[in-house]
Amino acid sequence: MTTSENLIDDGRHDFDFLVGTWKVEHRKLAAMADPHCTEWVEFEGVQWLRPTLGGLANVDNLTVEKMPNGTRFEGMSLRLFNPETREWNIHWASTAAPGHLDPPVTGRWTGTHGVFHGTDTVNGTPIEVRFDWNVFDADTAQWEQAFSFDGGQTWVHNWRMSFTRISRAAEAGV
């Protein structure tokens, strides 16, 4: 990144804290599409993130070698920054739904907290989706996902990822 890119303070550097490689502790509902599920599963993974397009985008990759059901899981986010609206669009794809890119969630950061909203469909039912990001310090952060099955009146938190930095560099071979 050049010095002039670092001086741009329109929001394009909001996710720079996440550049590098992270240990990720997951806690998620066993059946995220069931608003009445109360069974939580826990597992660990590794994620790396690297910026691209001069800070206007970034890509991450999450790998879980062993999910609670014994399978390997891989997912990726593509985040795109719009300097006109000063908002991020976050897209998700994973091995759980090959060939599918989830509809984006859109939002922005206020200090160390980012909130992003979108719509999706789960099992044929339209839902609202919310991502909450919190940065605690240079080496710890948290992401949480919630679904609303009633148009945003109530929210069911269904996945939390707690990040602890491993390295400031993305994994080799990227």
Secondary structure, DSSP 8 states (H G I E B T S, - for coil): --HHHHH--SSTTTTGGG-EEEEEEEEEETTTT-TT---EEEEEEEEEEEEEGGGTEEEEEEEES--TTS--EEEEEEEEEETTTTEEEEEEEETTSTT-----EEEEEETTEEEEEEEEEETTEEEEEEEEEEEEETTEEEEEEEEESSTTSS-EEEEEEEEEEEESS--TT-
